[in-house]
Amino acid sequence: MSDRISYMRQSGCLHVCIESIDKKSEYVAGVISGVALEGAYEFQGLADFLTKADEIFDRIGHPQATSQPRSFLRSGRLQRPVNAHPPIYHEAEEIDKRRGSVATWNVLVRTRANSTWQGLLYDAEGTMLTAFDSEMQLLKSLTGLLDELAAAAEAAETAETAETDGA
């Protein structure tokens, strides 16, 4: 296996494919996959991404949260016991082949301490973009990357319009 994607073998690594982005409405949609996930999970917005990813980690039991959410309802979300070695359903190379039409990132969550995430954010080529110590830091990084993508798309559209008008 390539060193470039060795971190993708970890169950805490989520492969995030961004399928659409609308800068005007701050809307983003995409798909989450990973080696320890049986299927793919669609999300609509970054808040939905965080919620679904947290549910995924609770379901597979890794990385385990250091605190359990309170619930006054019996049907509340219960945390599974730690699972140091969740089942692996896919090879990292298989997951790596998936690409979003807008962008692709890998979010490696190493721990979930103090009711938040700690980990690393990689681009599709395997370059580490940033380390984060909270979901808010991750969101700030993702929002910055999405803003860059939206600006680049807008610039390309403006250049294409100018070419068309000039021809």
C-alpha positions as CSV (number, residue, x, y, z in Angstrom):
1,M,0.0,0.0,0.0
2,S,1.2,3.5,-0.8
3,D,2.5,5.6,2.1
4,R,0.3,8.4,0.7
5,I,-2.9,6.7,1.8
6,S,-1.6,4.7,4.8
7,Y,-3.6,6.9,7.2
8,M,-6.8,5.9,5.3
9,R,-6.4,2.4,6.8
10,Q,-7.5,3.8,10.2
11,S,-11.1,3.4,11.2
12,G,-11.2,7.0,12.3
13,C,-10.5,8.3,8.8
14,L,-13.5,9.6,6.9
15,H,-13.2,10.1,3.1
16,V,-15.3,13.2,2.4
17,C,-16.4,13.8,-1.2
18,I,-18.0,17.2,-1.8
19,E,-20.5,16.9,-4.6
20,S,-22.0,20.4,-4.7
21,I,-21.4,23.9,-3.3
22,D,-23.4,27.1,-3.5
23,K,-21.5,30.0,-2.0
24,K,-24.6,32.3,-2.1
25,S,-26.6,30.1,0.2
26,E,-23.6,28.6,2.1
27,Y,-24.9,25.1,1.0
28,V,-22.6,22.1,0.6
29,A,-23.5,18.5,0.0
30,G,-21.5,15.4,-0.2
31,V,-20.8,11.8,0.8
32,I,-18.8,10.2,3.7
33,S,-17.1,6.9,3.2
34,G,-14.3,5.0,4.9
35,V,-12.7,1.6,5.4
36,A,-14.7,0.8,8.5
37,L,-18.1,1.9,7.0
38,E,-20.3,-0.6,5.3
39,G,-21.9,2.0,3.1
40,A,-21.7,5.6,2.2
41,Y,-23.5,8.4,4.1
42,E,-24.8,11.5,2.3
43,F,-24.8,14.8,4.1
44,Q,-26.5,18.2,3.4
45,G,-24.5,21.0,5.0
46,L,-21.5,21.0,7.3
47,A,-23.6,20.7,10.5
48,D,-25.1,17.5,9.0
49,F,-21.6,16.3,8.2
50,L,-20.5,16.7,11.9
51,T,-23.7,15.1,13.2
52,K,-23.5,12.1,10.9
53,A,-19.7,11.6,11.5
54,D,-20.3,11.6,15.2
55,E,-23.0,9.0,14.8
56,I,-20.7,6.9,12.6
57,F,-18.0,7.0,15.3
58,D,-20.5,6.1,18.0
59,R,-21.8,3.2,15.8
60,I,-18.4,1.7,15.0
61,G,-17.1,2.4,18.6
62,H,-13.9,4.2,17.4
63,P,-12.6,6.7,18.2
64,Q,-14.5,6.5,21.4
65,A,-15.8,9.7,23.0
66,T,-14.4,10.4,26.4
67,S,-17.8,11.6,27.6
68,Q,-21.3,10.3,26.9
69,P,-24.1,12.7,25.9
70,R,-26.9,13.2,28.4
71,S,-30.4,12.2,27.5
72,F,-33.6,12.4,29.4
73,L,-35.3,10.1,26.9
74,R,-35.0,6.4,27.0
75,S,-34.5,6.4,23.2
76,G,-31.5,8.7,23.6
77,R,-28.4,7.8,21.6
78,L,-26.3,5.3,23.6
79,Q,-22.6,5.1,23.1
80,R,-21.2,1.7,22.2
81,P,-18.2,0.3,24.2
82,V,-14.8,1.1,22.8
83,N,-13.9,-1.0,19.8
84,A,-10.1,-0.8,19.2
85,H,-10.4,-2.9,16.0
86,P,-13.7,-2.3,14.2
87,P,-14.4,-4.5,11.2
88,I,-12.9,-3.3,7.9
89,Y,-15.2,-3.4,5.0
90,H,-13.1,-1.8,2.2
91,E,-9.5,-1.5,1.2
92,A,-8.0,2.0,1.5
93,E,-7.2,1.9,-2.3
94,E,-10.9,1.3,-3.1
95,I,-11.9,4.3,-0.9
96,D,-9.2,6.5,-2.4
97,K,-10.5,6.0,-5.9
98,R,-13.8,7.8,-5.0
99,R,-13.7,11.5,-5.8
100,G,-16.2,14.3,-5.2
101,S,-17.2,16.5,-8.2
102,V,-16.1,19.6,-6.3
103,A,-13.5,18.4,-3.8
104,T,-12.3,15.4,-1.8
105,W,-10.7,15.5,1.7
106,N,-9.8,12.9,4.3
107,V,-10.6,13.7,7.9
108,L,-8.6,11.6,10.3
109,V,-10.1,11.8,13.8
110,R,-7.6,10.4,16.2
111,T,-9.5,11.1,19.5
112,R,-12.8,12.5,20.7
113,A,-11.7,14.1,24.0
114,N,-13.6,16.8,25.9
115,S,-16.7,16.4,23.8
116,T,-14.9,17.4,20.6
117,W,-12.6,15.9,17.9
118,Q,-8.8,16.0,17.5
119,G,-7.2,15.0,14.3
120,L,-5.8,15.9,10.9
121,L,-7.2,17.1,7.6
122,Y,-5.7,15.8,4.3
123,D,-6.4,16.7,0.7
124,A,-7.1,14.0,-2.0
125,E,-3.4,13.8,-2.8
126,G,-2.5,13.0,0.7
127,T,-1.0,16.3,1.7
128,M,-1.8,17.3,5.3
129,L,-3.7,20.6,5.2
130,T,-4.0,21.2,9.0
131,A,-4.3,19.7,12.4
132,F,-7.3,20.4,14.5
133,D,-8.1,20.3,18.2
134,S,-11.9,20.8,17.9
135,E,-14.8,20.4,15.6
136,M,-14.9,24.3,15.4
137,Q,-11.3,24.4,14.1
138,L,-12.1,21.7,11.5
139,L,-15.2,23.6,10.4
140,K,-13.1,26.8,10.1
141,S,-10.6,25.0,7.9
142,L,-13.3,23.4,5.8
143,T,-15.2,26.6,5.4
144,G,-12.0,28.4,4.3
145,L,-11.3,25.6,1.7
146,L,-14.9,25.8,0.4
147,D,-14.6,29.6,0.1
148,E,-11.5,29.1,-2.0
149,L,-13.2,26.6,-4.2
150,A,-16.3,28.9,-4.6
151,A,-14.0,31.9,-5.4
152,A,-12.1,29.9,-8.0
153,A,-15.3,28.6,-9.6
154,E,-16.7,32.2,-9.7
155,A,-13.4,33.5,-11.3
156,A,-13.5,30.7,-13.9
157,E,-17.1,31.5,-14.7
158,T,-16.3,35.3,-15.0
159,A,-13.4,34.5,-17.3
160,E,-15.5,32.2,-19.5
161,T,-18.3,34.9,-19.7
162,A,-15.7,37.5,-20.7
163,E,-14.3,35.1,-23.4
164,T,-17.8,34.5,-24.8
165,D,-18.7,38.2,-24.8
166,G,-15.4,39.1,-26.5
167,A,-15.7,36.5,-29.2
